[in-house]
Amino acid sequence: MKLTSYARTLHELNILKDQGYTEIILEPKSLSRFGKLSQEEFITLSNRSKELGLRVLLEWDILMTEDIFLTKINDIKGLVPFADALRVQDPGALHWSIVNTDKPLQFIAENGNHNLKALQGWIDLAEEKLERLILSIELSNTAIAEYVQKLSVPCELLGFGRILLFYTPRPLLSALVPEKVAHNQELAALGESEESPHKGFPLVENQHGTFMFHIKEFCLVEFAAELKEMGLAYFRIDQRWESPSKLSEISQLVKEFDRPAFETLKQDYSQDLMRGFYHVNKTDVLFAKLKNSRLQKREGDYVGEVLEVEKGSHLAILVKNPQGLKTTDLLKILHPKGAIFETKIYSLKNLSLEDVSSVPAGEVAMIQFVGGVWVKSQVFYQHELS
Amino acid sequence: MNKPIIMPEVLAPAGSLDKLKVAILYGANAVYVGGQKFGLRTAAENFTLDELREGMSFAHERGAKVYVVLNSFLHDKDLAELPDFVRFLEDVGADAVIVSDLGVVQSVRELSKIPIHISTQASALNVHSAHLWKKAGASRIVLGREVSVKEAGKIKREAGIEIEMFIHGSMCMAYSGHCVISNFTQGRDSNRGGCAHSCRFEYSLEGLDTLEKKKAYFMSSKDLEGLRVLPSFIEEEIDSLKIEGRMKSHLYAGTMAKVYSEALKFYAEHGHFLSDDLLKWEEELGKVSHRTYTQASLVDKAGADSIFNERENSSEGEWQMVGPVIEANPKAGIVLEVRNAFNQGDELEILPFIGDVIKVHASEIMDLSMKALTRTKPSTLVRIPYVEGVKSMQLIRQKVKA
């Protein structure tokens, strides 16, 4: 398993070289979400990287509407000759790169792409030009293990760094302090909400939009050996918001894990660390609680819904089943809180208060009052009373 | 010879079978619906298999289409459950599925011939992205809400693919599909239907101003409203105009379908929108509960003025739904299901499927047993005097009392 990371200065470049990196991610300001490098700076760092024997990965990870896309074409064309591979996230950037360059491509599939079929699909769409997939940090270790074994290109995973929660092209921070903001000035803030237990979300606004990060940083350093064993090809360390010295420390720990040194790092680090969903992703288990399943139960012998309960008088049922409701029907009524009532139909009227033998679908049937039944109870045909 | 005007379809949200019927009766050319799984509105009522079958029949009998959302970012275990549902959808005649995950695109292609529409959740924003999704098998793209109508027209022409755009409703502030706040802070996957709407919270921001913290709903977007942009949509030959809101009310579904379909019908007949009716349609859009409206990025890129920056419950809307008409005939009167109470003597408005609002004075109210009432209560059925032309499933509204 190799390490990969970002560099914005010659100093950082040297640190990476010293730590045994074989490649480096360079981010042009105009093409990369958090890029700082002008075209000239990119070219300088690229040339120096090559002298040091480092492979240069050009990160073009902004999302672009068509007008913006067109303004980026010259920038990317000017930099492609100085890169060994391109890293893209916008499917449009992927397609442009397939059509317009011979460089190997790396697709950032960190957003969604939580199934093998989708990931292999990107590889197939890229027509053998894809040399790497960057996987989502929402994947569990079992999914990662399966994917790195089965996918036909090597995979990369963020192993240490900020967790991006939110990305919009709209300028949200400068809107709050318009009098203090110069055009395209980068802004940073910390956000907290009384409606969330989490305090201190880092926020950044730059020329590409506004970004919010998690209060904790993602850290899989203690599982680096396990990831290596799985066959993960690249472990990415993102220290773009920290001092370069931390980059060395973390890189060292990934290469050779040392528990006391790791504990010291955790204590000294500016943010708390988390492993996210590495051991399990259960972000769908709460869904069952978002709605009352008893109100949802409408398959099978469903008749309709109770719209009105008039104590001592009647139940009004909106008949939804194409079979309608007949005087001979037996009914099972499911209360929203789970109680079940069974009844024969003793009285059946339509809304004109006429006694009828049946009520068709789409109309309201008035039957005798049944104690305990509430509005919104669901009504089903019952084949025989228990 | 003049080029014929190609009118876009009005695509309305249908969170339930009743809402599907309401939207179609009020003029929607197509609706989008969700089954019990695979969509992004887990808390919505959604459709059972029987309801999907019935909804397709109801729509197709009236010349309308039904698109089914499968736009979650599925995990492997979810994907394993997909084949039976896709085969069912093909059997019942779904007109398209709306998908954001490439794994789902591929599964649908392997299992069926149902047309695939790429969801806005995939944030397809440019010509090259459209080319790639077309290559993957898509027949239509629902563009990200960051794309202008002009850009959309270019994407359609150059990629040669159907284009759908949102014209109305709530908006994610983030690029759709690129927000995982709920996932990491509440353990609910926003891209599988568990969005907790953290972007609507008030946040205290530190660092922007050295003197004091700023409090703001800075991530909350105003609602999209594109009525006055309709000529551009038509000029750019956008195929489908989508109204957001499967979780929203019957009144919302009906009003939106009615306003946008009537506006497009006017354009088809007159070739312009130069009419007093424009003000009437805008007034109608204002009568449904909403955040402050914005055209967002439909014309120019959304800027600071597209931020709502207000508490959620301060949503505008001075009118509320009284209830749907359950039955209407001279014998039974107008029987309505009371959702919000009203009193004897109140002025009500009945929204006909086509044409101007019918104003009704609730001079007399009776319960189902014909007992006179002076006031109503929610979750009951009541009768008001019959008015010619009123039909079952029409919606009744009332101005909210001060």
Chai-1 contact restraints between the chains, C-beta under 6 A:
chainA,res_idxA,chainB,res_idxB,connection_type,confidence,min_distance_angstrom,max_distance_angstrom,comment,restraint_id
A,L63,B,S123,contact,1.0,0.0,6.0,A-B,restraint_1
A,L63,B,Y175,contact,1.0,0.0,6.0,A-B,restraint_2
A,M64,B,N126,contact,1.0,0.0,6.0,A-B,restraint_3
A,T65,B,L125,contact,1.0,0.0,6.0,A-B,restraint_4
A,T65,B,E146,contact,1.0,0.0,6.0,A-B,restraint_5
A,T65,B,V147,contact,1.0,0.0,6.0,A-B,restraint_6
A,T65,B,E151,contact,1.0,0.0,6.0,A-B,restraint_7
A,E66,B,N126,contact,1.0,0.0,6.0,A-B,restraint_8
A,E66,B,V127,contact,1.0,0.0,6.0,A-B,restraint_9
A,E66,B,E151,contact,1.0,0.0,6.0,A-B,restraint_10
A,E66,B,K154,contact,1.0,0.0,6.0,A-B,restraint_11
A,D67,B,E151,contact,1.0,0.0,6.0,A-B,restraint_12
A,F69,B,N126,contact,1.0,0.0,6.0,A-B,restraint_13
A,P91,B,S129,contact,1.0,0.0,6.0,A-B,restraint_14
A,P91,B,L132,contact,1.0,0.0,6.0,A-B,restraint_15
A,G92,B,N126,contact,1.0,0.0,6.0,A-B,restraint_16
A,G92,B,H128,contact,1.0,0.0,6.0,A-B,restraint_17
A,G92,B,S129,contact,1.0,0.0,6.0,A-B,restraint_18
A,H95,B,H128,contact,1.0,0.0,6.0,A-B,restraint_19
A,H95,B,H131,contact,1.0,0.0,6.0,A-B,restraint_20
A,H95,B,L132,contact,1.0,0.0,6.0,A-B,restraint_21
A,W96,B,H128,contact,1.0,0.0,6.0,A-B,restraint_22
A,N111,B,H178,contact,1.0,0.0,6.0,A-B,restraint_23
A,G112,B,F73,contact,1.0,0.0,6.0,A-B,restraint_24
A,G112,B,N191,contact,1.0,0.0,6.0,A-B,restraint_25
A,H114,B,F73,contact,1.0,0.0,6.0,A-B,restraint_26
A,H114,B,H75,contact,1.0,0.0,6.0,A-B,restraint_27
A,N115,B,L74,contact,1.0,0.0,6.0,A-B,restraint_28
A,N115,B,D76,contact,1.0,0.0,6.0,A-B,restraint_29
A,N115,B,L79,contact,1.0,0.0,6.0,A-B,restraint_30
A,N115,B,G103,contact,1.0,0.0,6.0,A-B,restraint_31
A,K117,B,G103,contact,1.0,0.0,6.0,A-B,restraint_32
A,K117,B,Q106,contact,1.0,0.0,6.0,A-B,restraint_33
A,A118,B,D101,contact,1.0,0.0,6.0,A-B,restraint_34
A,A118,B,L102,contact,1.0,0.0,6.0,A-B,restraint_35
A,A118,B,G103,contact,1.0,0.0,6.0,A-B,restraint_36
A,G121,B,L102,contact,1.0,0.0,6.0,A-B,restraint_37
A,G121,B,Q106,contact,1.0,0.0,6.0,A-B,restraint_38
A,L165,B,V180,contact,1.0,0.0,6.0,A-B,restraint_39
A,L165,B,I181,contact,1.0,0.0,6.0,A-B,restraint_40
A,F166,B,A174,contact,1.0,0.0,6.0,A-B,restraint_41
A,F166,B,C179,contact,1.0,0.0,6.0,A-B,restraint_42
A,F166,B,I181,contact,1.0,0.0,6.0,A-B,restraint_43
A,Y167,B,A174,contact,1.0,0.0,6.0,A-B,restraint_44
A,Y167,B,Y175,contact,1.0,0.0,6.0,A-B,restraint_45
A,Y167,B,H178,contact,1.0,0.0,6.0,A-B,restraint_46
A,T168,B,M173,contact,1.0,0.0,6.0,A-B,restraint_47
A,T168,B,A174,contact,1.0,0.0,6.0,A-B,restraint_48
A,P169,B,E146,contact,1.0,0.0,6.0,A-B,restraint_49
A,R170,B,A302,contact,1.0,0.0,6.0,A-B,restraint_50
A,L172,B,F218,contact,1.0,0.0,6.0,A-B,restraint_51
A,A175,B,A304,contact,1.0,0.0,6.0,A-B,restraint_52
A,A175,B,I307,contact,1.0,0.0,6.0,A-B,restraint_53
A,L176,B,K214,contact,1.0,0.0,6.0,A-B,restraint_54
A,L176,B,A216,contact,1.0,0.0,6.0,A-B,restraint_55
A,V177,B,L208,contact,1.0,0.0,6.0,A-B,restraint_56
A,A188,B,G207,contact,1.0,0.0,6.0,A-B,restraint_57
A,A189,B,L205,contact,1.0,0.0,6.0,A-B,restraint_58
A,A189,B,G207,contact,1.0,0.0,6.0,A-B,restraint_59
A,A189,B,L208,contact,1.0,0.0,6.0,A-B,restraint_60
A,L190,B,E206,contact,1.0,0.0,6.0,A-B,restraint_61
A,L190,B,G207,contact,1.0,0.0,6.0,A-B,restraint_62
A,G191,B,Y203,contact,1.0,0.0,6.0,A-B,restraint_63
A,G191,B,L205,contact,1.0,0.0,6.0,A-B,restraint_64
A,E192,B,S204,contact,1.0,0.0,6.0,A-B,restraint_65
A,S193,B,F201,contact,1.0,0.0,6.0,A-B,restraint_66
A,S193,B,Y203,contact,1.0,0.0,6.0,A-B,restraint_67
A,E195,B,F201,contact,1.0,0.0,6.0,A-B,restraint_68
A,S196,B,T185,contact,1.0,0.0,6.0,A-B,restraint_69
A,H198,B,T185,contact,1.0,0.0,6.0,A-B,restraint_70
A,H214,B,F184,contact,1.0,0.0,6.0,A-B,restraint_71
A,T283,B,N183,contact,1.0,0.0,6.0,A-B,restraint_72
A,T283,B,G187,contact,1.0,0.0,6.0,A-B,restraint_73
A,T283,B,R188,contact,1.0,0.0,6.0,A-B,restraint_74
A,T283,B,D189,contact,1.0,0.0,6.0,A-B,restraint_75
A,D284,B,D189,contact,1.0,0.0,6.0,A-B,restraint_76
A,D284,B,R192,contact,1.0,0.0,6.0,A-B,restraint_77
A,L286,B,R188,contact,1.0,0.0,6.0,A-B,restraint_78
A,F287,B,T42,contact,1.0,0.0,6.0,A-B,restraint_79
A,F287,B,G194,contact,1.0,0.0,6.0,A-B,restraint_80
A,L290,B,T42,contact,1.0,0.0,6.0,A-B,restraint_81
A,L290,B,A43,contact,1.0,0.0,6.0,A-B,restraint_82
A,K291,B,A43,contact,1.0,0.0,6.0,A-B,restraint_83
A,R298,B,T48,contact,1.0,0.0,6.0,A-B,restraint_84
A,E299,B,T48,contact,1.0,0.0,6.0,A-B,restraint_85
A,L307,B,E337,contact,1.0,0.0,6.0,A-B,restraint_86
A,L307,B,L381,contact,1.0,0.0,6.0,A-B,restraint_87
A,E308,B,T380,contact,1.0,0.0,6.0,A-B,restraint_88
A,E308,B,L381,contact,1.0,0.0,6.0,A-B,restraint_89
A,A316,B,L381,contact,1.0,0.0,6.0,A-B,restraint_90
A,L351,B,E327,contact,1.0,0.0,6.0,A-B,restraint_91
A,L351,B,A332,contact,1.0,0.0,6.0,A-B,restraint_92
A,L351,B,V335,contact,1.0,0.0,6.0,A-B,restraint_93
A,S352,B,K331,contact,1.0,0.0,6.0,A-B,restraint_94
A,S352,B,A332,contact,1.0,0.0,6.0,A-B,restraint_95
A,V364,B,I326,contact,1.0,0.0,6.0,A-B,restraint_96
A,V375,B,S379,contact,1.0,0.0,6.0,A-B,restraint_97
